[in-house]
Each structure stands twice: as structure tokens, then as C-alpha cells.
Amino acid sequence: MAHTIINSPKAPAPIGPYSQATLANGTLYVSGQIALDAESGDLVNDSIENETHKVMQNLQAILTEAGMDFSNVLKCTIFVKDLNNFGKINETYGSYFTSNPPARETVEVSRLPKDVNVEISCIATK
């Protein structure tokens, strides 16, 4: 199957052997994003809301690079270190989906890359 690797300079470079996203047959598979600032390389983790905003901005940069936006997203997966933060994460996340939000699951995990509090991946289609 032919596929295209999508990389946006406005999102952080992968920290392992994976691509930011892969586009195949009109479907975009976006790797989990954390709150790394692409320019400075610093983590944005002063609050769970700001951390979630940065994650969503990183997803948005990758979607834009592929010619898409949040209206193209079919499904998201949210990984959180502490489900007690779910309400704040959910409110911030929801502000990026103004209508017809995608399918989603949220999973509490014991640890995430760089010890962040939230990581989000998505699948989108044109």
C-alpha cells in the first residue's frame, strides 16, 4: 500500500523511530502528541489546561500540513496519567471540536513519554 509520511515543522519532531503522521488512501493516522514546543523543545506543563492546548496545537499543525483540520478528525485517543484531570482536559479538548466531535476513548496510564500528563493521537480523513 502506498502511503505518504506527513511532517510539520510547526509540531515537535518525533522522539523515536516513528513519523508524525502517515497518510494512506485519504486517511491520516497521527501519532500521539505531547506538549512539546516545536521551536524551543521545551515542555508546556505549567497547567493541565495549557498542556492540553499545546497537545491540540501540535495535532492541528500536523492536520494542517496534511490539508486537513479538526473537522476531518474521525477518532481520538487520549492517554492521561491521572483521570482526576479528566474534566479540565475534556473542557480544553472540547474547545477544538465546535460541532460533531469525533469518536474517542480516554485511558489512564502509569507513565507517558517525558513524564507528561496527557498524550493525544487521532485519525482523520478527507
Number of C-alpha atoms within 10 A of each C-alpha: 4 6 12 12 14 17 19 19 12 17 24 23 17 14 10 6 5 11 15 22 25 19 18 14 11 12 17 26 22 21 19 21 25 30 28 21 18 15 11 8 11 11 15 19 17 8 11 19 19 15 23 26 19 21 24 23 19 26 28 19 19 26 27 14 17 23 10 17 18 19 17 17 22 17 16 19 16 20 22 22 18 14 16 10 14 17 11 15 21 14 12 18 17 12 11 16 13 9 10 9 16 16 12 12 9 14 13 15 13 11 14 14 12 11 10 18 25 29 21 22 21 23 21 22 19 13
